[in-house]
Amino acid sequence: LLFVLGTVSCTLFLAVNGLYSASDDVIELTPTNFHKEVIQSESLWLVEFYAPWCGHCQRLTPEWKKAATALKGVVKVGAVDADKHQSLGGQYGVRGFPTIKIFGANKNKAEDYQGGRTSDAIVDAALSALRSLVKDRLSGRSGGYSSGKQSRESGGGDKKDVIELTDDSFDKNVINSDDVWMVEFYAPWCGHCKNLEPEWAAAATEVKEQTKGKVKLAAVDATVNQMLAGRYGIRGFPTIKIFQKGEDPVDYDGGRTRSDIIARALDLFSDNAPPPELLEIISEDVLKSTCDAHQLCIVSVLPHILDTGASGRNSYLDVMLKMAEKYKKKMWGWLWTEAGAQPDLESSLGIGGFGYPAMAAVNARKMKFALLKGSFSEQGINEFLRELSVGRGSTAPVGGGAFPKIHSVEPWDGKDGELPVEDDIDLSDVDLDDWDKDEL
């Protein structure tokens, strides 16, 4: 029962904190404590990945708390705010909310929970998984269970995805690369470097897969490649630096576990990911697929092409693209249409007939929207979206309680508009003098 992100019932613009507190028996998990609490644990864990704005998650919360209390001392029950900690959700392939995973004998291979959303069903599944785990131990099939050590020893030595760099190869690989590089400077005799090595190797493989190679993990033996060590002021080992095109390198000062490294790498990836696509509403499918797949969709109604020409329209689209880039981590959808092309949609959003350009932020699940009251400019739109992102801003129900009829239209061809051609009237056969006399 996994739900696609954006198709769950969500509360619009509501500033919600995490759904769990320290007084609950549910253990709040973050990128900082996840590896120690879950991966290195001898216990069986049930972990919920949730978003505070998600209606299904809110309904699950009391059941999850009841299950945690019932399983206290037997099975660990945790929760990750995956809206706040997107890197941790991404690490475990979370695509919708809530997602529940069971971390059993092999902590590196979590199982998806597919059962019911009641406390009884959750407890039954936990006890069933616990029984399997204990029976495996009894028969000697403990797998990579013990604190993950066995899996680290067997898989951690595989450094195939860590790129070894030297004085000669560094610049051509890193400095002009469009990719993000995390580079470890190490010394072979350094104990801390040896402890980091299996974590760095495991993280390199995971990061390569998760980012499709857009974030790379590398290593430099600073005792051999002294030019690089001198250039970047390496004084201790290991030192990890982050290189991004056009920017000075920065020190990585996060944790040294694979989950810490992966979390930072995925944050770097999302920072450098392309902005969402800006789509023209040329059919009902474009509107519905975009708005259903995102928590919010930002809809702009731009003036008619005859009022702005191509250059004027493109300047409005550029503003939208800049804002889509600025707010890309919010994972919103972005749409536009021409004034008059979708009159029913304009009417349902309280725009209809005047005041172009206009903008509305729509929650398709709740069928509510908020209107841009300020100027259609970078500053005005930024203030509008910033208010929404922190849970403020007045909303109204979409007219009719559902999206209205959307007309299929031809996409804009990128050119200036042309006035409709009027039929020429041939007056050569008309005797205007006689006509005037008759009229008089």
Secondary structure, DSSP 4 states (H G I P E B T S, - for coil): ----TTSS-B-TT-----S--TTSSSEEE-TTTHIIIIIT-SS-EEEEEE-TTBHHHHHHHHHHHHHHHHTTTTSEEEEEETTT-HHHHHHTT--SSSEEEEE-SSTTSPEEP-S-SSHHHHHHHHHHHHHHHHHHHHTT--TT-GGGHHHHHHHTT--TTSEEE-TTTHIIIIIT-SSEEEEEEE-TT-HHHHHHHHHHHHHHHHHHHHHTTSEEEEEEETTT-HHHHHHTT--SSSEEEEE-TTS--EE--S-SSHHHHHHHHHHHHHHHSPPPPEEE--SHHHHHHHHHTSS-EEEEEEPPHHHHHHHHHHHHHHHHHHHHHHTGGG--EEEEEETTTSHHHHHHTT-TTSSSSEEEEEETTTTEEEE--S-SSHHHHHHHHHHHHTT-S--EEPGGGS-------PPP-SS---PPPPPP---TT--HHHHHHHH-
